[in-house]
Amino acid sequence: MSSTPTPSKTPERIVVSAADLPVYCPGPDAPLWRIHPRTYIEVLKSGVAKCQYCGTEYVLREGDHPHSHEQAGIRL
């Protein structure tokens, strides 16, 4: 029996918070068999985005919004 994990056929779904931004894939805890070139995932526009390499779906936690300069009272 091999000790190498078998890749899942179903892409993983990861819920992220505003504190996790910017989101990139593969994440720091990704197993070695899942490593691919790092790509940044744009979850702010629709709240959901998929990695173009592995299909992992990233979902922005419901009701969680990143703090912008304007929200903090800072105008540029």
C-alpha positions as CSV (number, residue, x, y, z in Angstrom):
1,M,0.0,0.0,0.0
2,S,1.3,3.4,-0.9
3,S,1.6,6.2,1.7
4,T,0.9,8.8,-1.0
5,P,-2.6,10.3,-0.5
6,T,-5.0,9.9,-3.4
7,P,-6.2,13.2,-4.7
8,S,-9.9,13.9,-4.2
9,K,-12.0,14.1,-7.3
10,T,-14.3,16.6,-5.6
11,P,-12.6,20.1,-5.3
12,E,-12.3,21.4,-1.8
13,R,-14.4,24.3,-0.5
14,I,-12.7,26.8,1.8
15,V,-14.5,29.6,3.7
16,V,-12.3,32.6,4.1
17,S,-12.7,35.8,6.1
18,A,-11.7,39.4,5.4
19,A,-8.7,38.8,7.6
20,D,-7.5,36.1,5.2
21,L,-7.3,38.5,2.2
22,P,-5.6,38.4,-0.1
23,V,-6.5,34.8,-0.8
24,Y,-4.1,32.6,-2.8
25,C,-4.0,29.0,-3.8
26,P,-2.4,26.7,-2.9
27,G,-2.7,27.8,0.7
28,P,0.1,27.3,3.3
29,D,-1.4,24.1,4.6
30,A,-1.8,22.4,1.2
31,P,-0.4,18.9,0.9
32,L,2.6,18.4,-1.4
33,W,0.5,16.4,-4.0
34,R,-1.7,19.5,-4.4
35,I,1.0,22.0,-5.1
36,H,0.7,24.1,-8.3
37,P,1.9,27.6,-9.2
38,R,0.6,30.2,-6.8
39,T,-2.4,32.1,-8.0
40,Y,-4.4,34.9,-6.3
41,I,-8.1,34.3,-5.9
42,E,-10.5,37.2,-6.4
43,V,-13.3,36.6,-3.9
44,L,-14.4,40.1,-3.3
45,K,-16.4,40.7,-6.5
46,S,-18.9,37.8,-6.2
47,G,-18.0,36.3,-2.8
48,V,-17.1,33.0,-4.5
49,A,-14.1,32.1,-6.8
50,K,-12.4,29.0,-8.0
51,C,-8.7,28.2,-8.4
52,Q,-8.0,27.8,-12.1
53,Y,-5.5,25.0,-11.4
54,C,-7.1,22.7,-8.9
55,G,-10.7,23.8,-8.8
56,T,-10.7,24.6,-5.1
57,E,-13.6,26.9,-4.3
58,Y,-13.0,29.9,-2.0
59,V,-16.1,31.5,-0.4
60,L,-16.0,34.8,1.5
61,R,-17.7,34.2,4.9
62,E,-21.3,35.6,4.8
63,G,-21.5,39.1,6.2
64,D,-17.8,39.5,6.3
65,H,-16.5,42.6,4.4
66,P,-12.9,43.8,4.2
67,H,-12.2,47.2,5.7
68,S,-11.5,49.8,3.1
69,H,-9.8,53.2,3.6
70,E,-13.1,54.9,3.3
71,Q,-14.7,52.7,6.0
72,A,-11.9,53.5,8.3
73,G,-12.4,57.2,7.8
74,I,-9.3,57.7,5.7
75,R,-9.7,59.5,2.4
76,L,-7.0,59.2,-0.3
